[in-house]
Structures are given as C-alpha cells and as structure tokens.
Amino acid sequence: MLFVPLPLFATLALTCALIHLIRTRDMSLAAHRLFAAVVAVYAVQSLLLCLRWGYALAWAAAPIALLAPCLPVLVYLAYGALTHMPRGRRLWPVGVVALNWAIWLMLPALADAAIPATYIGFGLHLLWVSRGGSDALPLSRLADAPGAVVASRLTGAALVASGVTDIYLIADFIRTGGTSAGLVVTIMQTLFAVVIGLSATRGRSSAGAEPESDQVVRPTGPTEDDTAIVARLTALIRAEGLHRHADLSLRKLARRLHLPDRSVSMAVNRVTGLNLSQFVNDFRIAEACRLLRATDATILDISLAAGFATKSNFNREFMRVTGQTPSAWRQEQPARSPDTPDRQAPSSAPSEAHVPLGTRRS
C-alpha cells in the first residue's frame, strides 16, 4: 500500500532526531529531557500507526488510544519548561491524561470526542503563550528564542490541526463507515508527528537557568521604575560584557538584577520598543562594529566574539541595526593611516562595552 511507508519514514526521522538531541544537548536540564521525550513518544506513535493501519494489527489500537492524550501534554510540559510558568502549575495536565484514560475505560463512546478536544485545547494554549514572542521563553537562550517561538507556534497549529482531523474522521465513520480512515490517519497523523517531533528539536534551555518559584508575578502598567530597570540592565551588560555570552537568557539577566523575568522584559519593551533579544543584540552589533573597524578578523570570528551563536543570526541583526551587511559596512569605514599598528584578531576577553546602535522605537 502507498501509505504504509509513511509512518516508517516518520519513525526513522524522529529516531534520528532523538539521537541528535541526546548527543548534542545537556540532558541534565529538565527542558531538554522533556523535548527528548516528546520526540521519543511521537516516534513510538508513528510506529504504532504503521502497525495498526499499515499491517491491520488490531492490538495496536489500545496503546494508540492510551498514548494519544499524553502527546499534547508532553508538548505543553516541554515548552512550559522554557516559560515563566511556576513548577506548581505544571502538574494539572497529568489530570487531563488521567481523565482521558478514565473516559476511554468507562465511557468509550466519549473518548473520540475527548482526545480531539485535548489536542485542540493544548494547541490553542501553546499559540496563546507564544503570542508574547521571544520574551515568552525566558529560559531559552536569547539566540535560540526566535526559532523556539516559531517552533512553538508551528507545534500549536499542528496540535489543533490534528484535533480537527480526528473530528473529520469521526464524521467520516458516521457517514461512510470509515472507508477512508486508514489512509487519512496514516498520512495526516504521520505528517503531524514529523512536524511536532522535529519542531521539538528547536527547544533549547539556557544552562543554569531554572524555573521560578510558585510565586506569581502579575504584570502592572507602566511605572517610573521601568527606566531605572533598563539603566541597571545597561550598566550590568556594559560592566561585565554579558552580551558576549552566547548562552545568555532572560532568566539569567533577571536573576542578576534580582527581579522577576516579566519585570525585566516588560521594562525593556516599554522603554526601548525592543524585545530583550534585540536589546542585547544591539550591544553585540556595537561590539562587532568595533571589531570590524579595528581588526582584520573574519566576519565569522567577529560574530562569535560578539556573542552570536550563528553567522546567519549575526547577519540578520546587523542588517536590522545598521541597514547594511557586515562586509559593506566594513568597506565604508575610513582607511587607517600607515602608522597604525597591525590589526589583530578579536579577543573574547572583556573590554570596554559600547552603547547599542539600534534605533529606539516609541
């Protein structure tokens, strides 16, 4: 059958992604373990789908039903490990899994409605949380936060689409007895598994950043403290060259200021019109401009010395701040006089920090 290899392909792709995660991530961090669990469980699900619909093995239906409500909950927990969510608020999804299992055992006729509702509910929640952009994931490295936000939105949309597909299948069983169920389930759910599983590989936690306590920090309106917070943050970054640390995160900066994550991110946004990632990248671009002007180092070496994890992110942020590519900007700098000392490669040691170059938006 045409659709039989698809779940096998998904299983293979997710297994490779899982091996990559385990080999390249610090598994001592809870977020990394949870994202690895997401990929692993989706790999098992795709294999069970192959056995159930590809080889007509009826016994696979039971583990698929038991595993189904666990998948969106694992996704919720994984992305929750990168957010402001206190530890105590992460336990309630376990009750959702237990409720789905109870319905499947005692009221099986309602299980077909409970599972789609679970997928749609958690998918919409993930989309709602991700509306805050990069600052919504304070435990993610600033360099990785934009990609993680895109992945969370894609995952949320895939969960909603999966739930809607299940509703369509219920209607198809009612109308036609499910004549197309096997093909639809195999193709659509395999695609959803690949999308969600591979998106989970974008979730990366900053080393040493742990979740907040159960104390809830409620956002307030603009206050005169915002300017003071931004001034303290600017002084801290300048004094210690924190922008050079590729592993920098909102949580780490907030802890250095002894403030809640939200207070720092909201103050930066209100005062500068930027999110925290852009704010820190302004310092990095200023550092890169100094190195481009004063050294003969390659653009890649300069981007790493300034604190960027990838050259692509450096190029994108350099264009945002200066309106030029790094190469074009360097070529426009005044020629140095013959008696100027030879330029050396940039050093990662702390040096004088510079004022961000980005234009502030009101």
Contacts in CASP RR format, 6 or more apart in sequence:
PFRMAT RR
TARGET T0000
AUTHOR 0000-0000-0000
METHOD contacts of the structure
MODEL  1
MLFVPLPLFATLALTCALIHLIRTRDMSLAAHRLFAAVVAVYAVQSLLLC
LRWGYALAWAAAPIALLAPCLPVLVYLAYGALTHMPRGRRLWPVGVVALN
WAIWLMLPALADAAIPATYIGFGLHLLWVSRGGSDALPLSRLADAPGAVV
ASRLTGAALVASGVTDIYLIADFIRTGGTSAGLVVTIMQTLFAVVIGLSA
TRGRSSAGAEPESDQVVRPTGPTEDDTAIVARLTALIRAEGLHRHADLSL
RKLARRLHLPDRSVSMAVNRVTGLNLSQFVNDFRIAEACRLLRATDATIL
DISLAAGFATKSNFNREFMRVTGQTPSAWRQEQPARSPDTPDRQAPSSAP
SEAHVPLGTRRS
1 54 0 8 1.000
3 53 0 8 1.000
3 54 0 8 1.000
3 182 0 8 1.000
3 183 0 8 1.000
3 186 0 8 1.000
3 187 0 8 1.000
4 50 0 8 1.000
4 54 0 8 1.000
4 55 0 8 1.000
4 186 0 8 1.000
6 50 0 8 1.000
6 186 0 8 1.000
6 187 0 8 1.000
6 190 0 8 1.000
7 46 0 8 1.000
7 47 0 8 1.000
7 49 0 8 1.000
7 50 0 8 1.000
7 53 0 8 1.000
7 54 0 8 1.000
7 186 0 8 1.000
7 190 0 8 1.000
8 46 0 8 1.000
8 47 0 8 1.000
8 50 0 8 1.000
9 190 0 8 1.000
10 42 0 8 1.000
10 43 0 8 1.000
10 46 0 8 1.000
10 190 0 8 1.000
10 191 0 8 1.000
10 193 0 8 1.000
10 194 0 8 1.000
11 43 0 8 1.000
11 46 0 8 1.000
11 47 0 8 1.000
11 50 0 8 1.000
13 194 0 8 1.000
13 198 0 8 1.000
14 39 0 8 1.000
14 40 0 8 1.000
14 42 0 8 1.000
14 43 0 8 1.000
14 46 0 8 1.000
14 193 0 8 1.000
14 194 0 8 1.000
14 197 0 8 1.000
14 198 0 8 1.000
15 43 0 8 1.000
17 39 0 8 1.000
17 197 0 8 1.000
17 198 0 8 1.000
17 200 0 8 1.000
17 201 0 8 1.000
18 36 0 8 1.000
18 39 0 8 1.000
18 40 0 8 1.000
18 43 0 8 1.000
20 201 0 8 1.000
21 32 0 8 1.000
21 35 0 8 1.000
21 36 0 8 1.000
21 39 0 8 1.000
21 201 0 8 1.000
22 36 0 8 1.000
25 32 0 8 1.000
25 35 0 8 1.000
25 36 0 8 1.000
25 204 0 8 1.000
26 32 0 8 1.000
26 207 0 8 1.000
27 33 0 8 1.000
27 36 0 8 1.000
29 205 0 8 1.000
29 207 0 8 1.000
29 208 0 8 1.000
30 81 0 8 1.000
30 205 0 8 1.000
30 211 0 8 1.000
31 78 0 8 1.000
31 80 0 8 1.000
31 81 0 8 1.000
31 82 0 8 1.000
31 139 0 8 1.000
31 203 0 8 1.000
31 204 0 8 1.000
31 205 0 8 1.000
32 204 0 8 1.000
32 205 0 8 1.000
34 74 0 8 1.000
34 77 0 8 1.000
34 78 0 8 1.000
34 81 0 8 1.000
35 78 0 8 1.000
35 200 0 8 1.000
35 201 0 8 1.000
35 203 0 8 1.000
37 74 0 8 1.000
37 78 0 8 1.000
38 71 0 8 1.000
38 74 0 8 1.000
38 75 0 8 1.000
38 78 0 8 1.000
38 196 0 8 1.000
38 197 0 8 1.000
38 200 0 8 1.000
39 197 0 8 1.000
39 198 0 8 1.000
39 200 0 8 1.000
39 201 0 8 1.000
41 67 0 8 1.000
41 70 0 8 1.000
41 71 0 8 1.000
41 74 0 8 1.000
42 71 0 8 1.000
42 193 0 8 1.000
42 196 0 8 1.000
42 197 0 8 1.000
42 200 0 8 1.000
43 193 0 8 1.000
44 67 0 8 1.000
45 64 0 8 1.000
45 67 0 8 1.000
45 68 0 8 1.000
45 71 0 8 1.000
45 189 0 8 1.000
45 193 0 8 1.000
46 189 0 8 1.000
46 190 0 8 1.000
46 193 0 8 1.000
46 194 0 8 1.000
48 60 0 8 1.000
48 63 0 8 1.000
48 64 0 8 1.000
48 67 0 8 1.000
49 60 0 8 1.000
49 64 0 8 1.000
49 185 0 8 1.000
49 186 0 8 1.000
49 189 0 8 1.000
49 190 0 8 1.000
49 193 0 8 1.000
50 186 0 8 1.000
51 57 0 8 1.000
51 60 0 8 1.000
52 58 0 8 1.000
52 60 0 8 1.000
52 61 0 8 1.000
52 64 0 8 1.000
53 181 0 8 1.000
53 182 0 8 1.000
53 183 0 8 1.000
53 185 0 8 1.000
53 186 0 8 1.000
54 182 0 8 1.000
54 186 0 8 1.000
65 104 0 8 1.000
65 111 0 8 1.000
65 115 0 8 1.000
66 101 0 8 1.000
66 104 0 8 1.000
68 100 0 8 1.000
68 115 0 8 1.000
68 118 0 8 1.000
69 96 0 8 1.000
69 97 0 8 1.000
69 100 0 8 1.000
69 101 0 8 1.000
69 114 0 8 1.000
69 115 0 8 1.000
69 118 0 8 1.000
70 97 0 8 1.000
71 119 0 8 1.000
71 196 0 8 1.000
72 118 0 8 1.000
72 119 0 8 1.000
72 121 0 8 1.000
72 122 0 8 1.000
72 123 0 8 1.000
72 159 0 8 1.000
73 93 0 8 1.000
73 94 0 8 1.000
73 96 0 8 1.000
73 97 0 8 1.000
73 118 0 8 1.000
73 122 0 8 1.000
75 122 0 8 1.000
75 123 0 8 1.000
75 126 0 8 1.000
75 155 0 8 1.000
75 156 0 8 1.000
75 159 0 8 1.000
75 196 0 8 1.000
75 200 0 8 1.000
76 93 0 8 1.000
76 122 0 8 1.000
76 125 0 8 1.000
76 126 0 8 1.000
77 90 0 8 1.000
77 93 0 8 1.000
78 200 0 8 1.000
78 203 0 8 1.000
79 126 0 8 1.000
79 129 0 8 1.000
79 137 0 8 1.000
79 152 0 8 1.000
79 155 0 8 1.000
79 203 0 8 1.000
80 90 0 8 1.000
80 129 0 8 1.000
81 90 0 8 1.000
81 139 0 8 1.000
81 205 0 8 1.000
81 211 0 8 1.000
82 137 0 8 1.000
82 138 0 8 1.000
82 139 0 8 1.000
82 140 0 8 1.000
82 148 0 8 1.000
82 203 0 8 1.000
82 205 0 8 1.000
83 129 0 8 1.000
83 136 0 8 1.000
83 137 0 8 1.000
83 138 0 8 1.000
83 139 0 8 1.000
84 136 0 8 1.000
84 138 0 8 1.000
84 212 0 8 1.000
84 217 0 8 1.000
84 261 0 8 1.000
84 262 0 8 1.000
85 211 0 8 1.000
86 211 0 8 1.000
86 212 0 8 1.000
86 213 0 8 1.000
86 214 0 8 1.000
86 215 0 8 1.000
86 216 0 8 1.000
87 211 0 8 1.000
87 213 0 8 1.000
87 214 0 8 1.000
88 214 0 8 1.000
89 214 0 8 1.000
93 122 0 8 1.000
96 118 0 8 1.000
99 114 0 8 1.000
100 111 0 8 1.000
100 114 0 8 1.000
100 115 0 8 1.000
100 118 0 8 1.000
103 110 0 8 1.000
103 111 0 8 1.000
103 114 0 8 1.000
104 111 0 8 1.000
104 114 0 8 1.000
112 166 0 8 1.000
112 170 0 8 1.000
113 170 0 8 1.000
115 163 0 8 1.000
115 166 0 8 1.000
116 162 0 8 1.000
116 163 0 8 1.000
116 164 0 8 1.000
116 166 0 8 1.000
116 167 0 8 1.000
116 170 0 8 1.000
119 159 0 8 1.000
119 160 0 8 1.000
119 162 0 8 1.000
119 163 0 8 1.000
119 166 0 8 1.000
120 159 0 8 1.000
120 160 0 8 1.000
120 163 0 8 1.000
120 164 0 8 1.000
121 159 0 8 1.000
121 160 0 8 1.000
122 156 0 8 1.000
122 159 0 8 1.000
123 155 0 8 1.000
123 156 0 8 1.000
123 157 0 8 1.000
123 159 0 8 1.000
123 160 0 8 1.000
124 156 0 8 1.000
124 160 0 8 1.000
126 152 0 8 1.000
126 153 0 8 1.000
126 155 0 8 1.000
126 156 0 8 1.000
126 159 0 8 1.000
127 153 0 8 1.000
127 156 0 8 1.000
127 157 0 8 1.000
127 160 0 8 1.000
129 136 0 8 1.000
129 152 0 8 1.000
130 136 0 8 1.000
130 149 0 8 1.000
130 152 0 8 1.000
130 153 0 8 1.000
130 156 0 8 1.000
132 149 0 8 1.000
133 145 0 8 1.000
133 146 0 8 1.000
133 149 0 8 1.000
133 275 0 8 1.000
134 140 0 8 1.000
134 142 0 8 1.000
134 145 0 8 1.000
134 146 0 8 1.000
134 149 0 8 1.000
134 275 0 8 1.000
134 276 0 8 1.000
134 277 0 8 1.000
135 145 0 8 1.000
135 250 0 8 1.000
135 261 0 8 1.000
135 265 0 8 1.000
135 269 0 8 1.000
135 275 0 8 1.000
135 276 0 8 1.000
135 277 0 8 1.000
136 149 0 8 1.000
137 145 0 8 1.000
137 148 0 8 1.000
137 149 0 8 1.000
137 152 0 8 1.000
137 250 0 8 1.000
138 209 0 8 1.000
138 249 0 8 1.000
138 250 0 8 1.000
138 251 0 8 1.000
138 254 0 8 1.000
138 261 0 8 1.000
138 265 0 8 1.000
139 205 0 8 1.000
139 206 0 8 1.000
139 209 0 8 1.000
139 210 0 8 1.000
139 211 0 8 1.000
139 249 0 8 1.000
139 250 0 8 1.000
139 251 0 8 1.000
140 148 0 8 1.000
140 203 0 8 1.000
140 204 0 8 1.000
140 205 0 8 1.000
140 206 0 8 1.000
140 249 0 8 1.000
141 204 0 8 1.000
141 205 0 8 1.000
141 206 0 8 1.000
141 246 0 8 1.000
141 247 0 8 1.000
141 248 0 8 1.000
141 249 0 8 1.000
141 309 0 8 1.000
142 248 0 8 1.000
142 249 0 8 1.000
142 250 0 8 1.000
142 276 0 8 1.000
142 277 0 8 1.000
142 280 0 8 1.000
142 281 0 8 1.000
143 246 0 8 1.000
143 277 0 8 1.000
143 307 0 8 1.000
143 308 0 8 1.000
143 309 0 8 1.000
143 310 0 8 1.000
143 313 0 8 1.000
144 202 0 8 1.000
144 203 0 8 1.000
144 204 0 8 1.000
144 309 0 8 1.000
145 277 0 8 1.000
146 277 0 8 1.000
147 202 0 8 1.000
148 202 0 8 1.000
148 203 0 8 1.000
148 204 0 8 1.000
150 202 0 8 1.000
151 199 0 8 1.000
151 200 0 8 1.000
151 202 0 8 1.000
151 203 0 8 1.000
152 199 0 8 1.000
154 195 0 8 1.000
154 199 0 8 1.000
155 195 0 8 1.000
155 196 0 8 1.000
155 197 0 8 1.000
155 199 0 8 1.000
155 200 0 8 1.000
158 192 0 8 1.000
158 195 0 8 1.000
158 196 0 8 1.000
158 199 0 8 1.000
159 192 0 8 1.000
159 196 0 8 1.000
161 188 0 8 1.000
161 192 0 8 1.000
162 188 0 8 1.000
162 189 0 8 1.000
162 192 0 8 1.000
165 184 0 8 1.000
165 188 0 8 1.000
165 189 0 8 1.000
165 192 0 8 1.000
168 184 0 8 1.000
169 178 0 8 1.000
169 181 0 8 1.000
169 184 0 8 1.000
169 185 0 8 1.000
172 178 0 8 1.000
172 179 0 8 1.000
172 180 0 8 1.000
172 181 0 8 1.000
172 184 0 8 1.000
173 181 0 8 1.000
206 247 0 8 1.000
206 248 0 8 1.000
206 249 0 8 1.000
206 251 0 8 1.000
206 252 0 8 1.000
207 247 0 8 1.000
208 252 0 8 1.000
209 249 0 8 1.000
209 251 0 8 1.000
209 252 0 8 1.000
210 251 0 8 1.000
212 260 0 8 1.000
212 261 0 8 1.000
217 260 0 8 1.000
217 261 0 8 1.000
217 262 0 8 1.000
217 263 0 8 1.000
219 262 0 8 1.000
219 266 0 8 1.000
222 270 0 8 1.000
225 267 0 8 1.000
226 266 0 8 1.000
226 267 0 8 1.000
226 270 0 8 1.000
226 271 0 8 1.000
227 267 0 8 1.000
227 271 0 8 1.000
229 257 0 8 1.000
229 259 0 8 1.000
229 263 0 8 1.000
229 264 0 8 1.000
229 267 0 8 1.000
229 268 0 8 1.000
230 267 0 8 1.000
230 268 0 8 1.000
230 271 0 8 1.000
230 272 0 8 1.000
232 257 0 8 1.000
233 253 0 8 1.000
233 257 0 8 1.000
233 264 0 8 1.000
233 267 0 8 1.000
233 268 0 8 1.000
233 279 0 8 1.000
236 242 0 8 1.000
236 253 0 8 1.000
236 256 0 8 1.000
236 257 0 8 1.000
237 243 0 8 1.000
237 280 0 8 1.000
237 283 0 8 1.000
237 353 0 8 1.000
238 283 0 8 1.000
238 353 0 8 1.000
239 353 0 8 1.000
240 350 0 8 1.000
241 283 0 8 1.000
241 350 0 8 1.000
241 353 0 8 1.000
242 248 0 8 1.000
242 253 0 8 1.000
242 256 0 8 1.000
242 280 0 8 1.000
243 280 0 8 1.000
243 281 0 8 1.000
243 283 0 8 1.000
243 284 0 8 1.000
243 287 0 8 1.000
243 306 0 8 1.000
243 307 0 8 1.000
243 353 0 8 1.000
244 284 0 8 1.000
244 287 0 8 1.000
244 305 0 8 1.000
244 306 0 8 1.000
244 307 0 8 1.000
244 348 0 8 1.000
244 350 0 8 1.000
245 307 0 8 1.000
246 304 0 8 1.000
246 307 0 8 1.000
246 308 0 8 1.000
246 309 0 8 1.000
248 280 0 8 1.000
250 261 0 8 1.000
250 264 0 8 1.000
250 265 0 8 1.000
250 276 0 8 1.000
251 261 0 8 1.000
253 264 0 8 1.000
253 276 0 8 1.000
254 260 0 8 1.000
254 261 0 8 1.000
254 263 0 8 1.000
254 264 0 8 1.000
257 264 0 8 1.000
264 276 0 8 1.000
265 275 0 8 1.000
265 276 0 8 1.000
268 274 0 8 1.000
268 275 0 8 1.000
268 276 0 8 1.000
268 279 0 8 1.000
269 275 0 8 1.000
269 276 0 8 1.000
272 279 0 8 1.000
272 360 0 8 1.000
272 361 0 8 1.000
273 360 0 8 1.000
273 361 0 8 1.000
273 362 0 8 1.000
274 282 0 8 1.000
274 360 0 8 1.000
274 361 0 8 1.000
278 317 0 8 1.000
278 320 0 8 1.000
279 356 0 8 1.000
281 308 0 8 1.000
281 317 0 8 1.000
281 320 0 8 1.000
281 321 0 8 1.000
282 321 0 8 1.000
282 356 0 8 1.000
282 357 0 8 1.000
282 358 0 8 1.000
283 353 0 8 1.000
283 354 0 8 1.000
283 356 0 8 1.000
284 306 0 8 1.000
284 307 0 8 1.000
284 308 0 8 1.000
284 314 0 8 1.000
284 317 0 8 1.000
285 306 0 8 1.000
285 317 0 8 1.000
285 318 0 8 1.000
285 321 0 8 1.000
285 322 0 8 1.000
285 356 0 8 1.000
285 357 0 8 1.000
285 358 0 8 1.000
286 353 0 8 1.000
286 354 0 8 1.000
286 355 0 8 1.000
286 356 0 8 1.000
286 357 0 8 1.000
287 305 0 8 1.000
287 306 0 8 1.000
287 307 0 8 1.000
287 353 0 8 1.000
287 354 0 8 1.000
288 302 0 8 1.000
288 303 0 8 1.000
288 305 0 8 1.000
288 306 0 8 1.000
288 308 0 8 1.000
288 314 0 8 1.000
288 318 0 8 1.000
288 326 0 8 1.000
289 322 0 8 1.000
289 329 0 8 1.000
289 354 0 8 1.000
289 357 0 8 1.000
290 354 0 8 1.000
291 297 0 8 1.000
291 302 0 8 1.000
291 305 0 8 1.000
291 306 0 8 1.000
291 346 0 8 1.000
292 299 0 8 1.000
292 302 0 8 1.000
292 326 0 8 1.000
292 329 0 8 1.000
292 330 0 8 1.000
292 333 0 8 1.000
293 330 0 8 1.000
293 333 0 8 1.000
294 343 0 8 1.000
295 302 0 8 1.000
295 343 0 8 1.000
295 344 0 8 1.000
295 345 0 8 1.000
295 346 0 8 1.000
296 342 0 8 1.000
296 343 0 8 1.000
296 344 0 8 1.000
296 345 0 8 1.000
297 305 0 8 1.000
297 343 0 8 1.000
297 344 0 8 1.000
297 345 0 8 1.000
297 346 0 8 1.000
299 311 0 8 1.000
299 314 0 8 1.000
299 326 0 8 1.000
299 327 0 8 1.000
299 330 0 8 1.000
300 311 0 8 1.000
301 345 0 8 1.000
301 346 0 8 1.000
302 326 0 8 1.000
302 346 0 8 1.000
303 310 0 8 1.000
303 311 0 8 1.000
303 314 0 8 1.000
303 315 0 8 1.000
303 326 0 8 1.000
305 346 0 8 1.000
305 347 0 8 1.000
305 348 0 8 1.000
306 314 0 8 1.000
306 346 0 8 1.000
308 314 0 8 1.000
308 317 0 8 1.000
314 326 0 8 1.000
315 325 0 8 1.000
315 326 0 8 1.000
318 324 0 8 1.000
318 325 0 8 1.000
318 326 0 8 1.000
318 329 0 8 1.000
319 325 0 8 1.000
320 358 0 8 1.000
321 356 0 8 1.000
321 357 0 8 1.000
321 358 0 8 1.000
322 329 0 8 1.000
322 357 0 8 1.000
324 332 0 8 1.000
336 343 0 8 1.000
END
